[in-house]
Amino acid sequence: MHSTRDTQVFLYVSSNPIIEDCQSVSFGPYNIQHPHLKELSEKSALSLESPSNKYNLVEDFNWLKQAASPNWSIMPKESQDKLSRIDVEETVTFLKSGSSLDQAMNSLF
């Protein structure tokens, strides 16, 4: 991620995320909810049920010191819980009704 400011990011990644030229970015785990998650997970190369999410192991290419980077943080648990629950079926249904992706996201948050 490059040149990003004041942003909350939800990730599910199997490698360390990388940021550069960023400030005030917070990270939380992507928490997808889907009734067929296990089935979809088994068919994909990425196991969405695996505990190997590395969202919290961010590497800041502008901060090479041993001390923690001031450019990013882990999102507080209460923010993660409030913002990360996205019901995929509800979103797809909303989009099929003719609504835009922006309208779908606004309805969820």
N, C-alpha and C positions, 0 to 999 in steps of 0.2 A: 504494500500500500504506500503510495507516495503523496506528499503534500496534502495531508488531511488534517482538519482542525475540528475540535469540539464535536466528536462523533462517538456514538455507541455502536459497537460491532458484535454481532453474535456469530460465532464460528463453530464449525465442526471440521477439524482438519487433522490429518495424520502426520503432518510435518510442522515444524515450528513456523509460525507466521512471521513475516518480516515487514517492518515499517521503515520509512526513510522520509525525512523532512516533515514529520508529523508532530502535532502537539495536542494535548488534552484528548487523547483517544482512550476509551475504556473498552475492555473486552469481556464478554461473557460467553457461556456455552450455548450453542444453537440447540434449542430444545424442540425438536419437531414432534408433533403428535399426529399419529395416523393409525387408523384401526388395522391396517395391514402392514405395519412397520416391519415386523419380523419377516414376513414373506418377501417384501421388497428388499430388505436388507440381505436376505439369503441370495437373491437374484443379482445383486450388484457387487461390484468389486470392493465397495466400502461398506463395512459393517457399521450401520448406524446405531447398533446397540452395544458396540464395543466400548470399553472404558478408555480407549486410546486417544481421546480428543485432546489435542495439544494447544487448545485456544489460549491457554495461560502461559505458554512458553515463548512469548514474543521476543524477537530479536530486533533491536533498534540499530540500524546501520549508522546513525549519527551519534550513538552513545556506546563507545567501546570500552568504557571503564567497568570495573568489577561491581561498583555500586549500582543500585537499581536506576533505570532510566526515569527521568522526570516527565518524559513525553507520553507515557502510557500507564494504564493501571488496570487492575481487575475490577470489574463492575461490582458494586456492593450486592450481596445476596438478595436483598429485598428488591432491587432494580431488576436483577436477573429473573426473579420469579414473576414480577409484574409484566415485564416486556417480552420475555422469550417464548411464551406459550402461543404458538401459532397452530391453529387447527387447519391442516391442509385441505380436508374435504370442504370445510366451510368456505375457505378462500376460493377453491375451484368452483364450487357452486355459485358463489357470488360473481365470479368472472363469467361463468356461462350465462348468467342472467343479463349480460350485456354491459356490465359495469366495467370501468377501467381498472387497471392495477392500482392506480393511486386511490381510487374510491374504495377498493377492497382493503388496502392497507389502512386507510383512514378509519374504516369501520371496525377494524381489529384493535386499533389503539385509541 
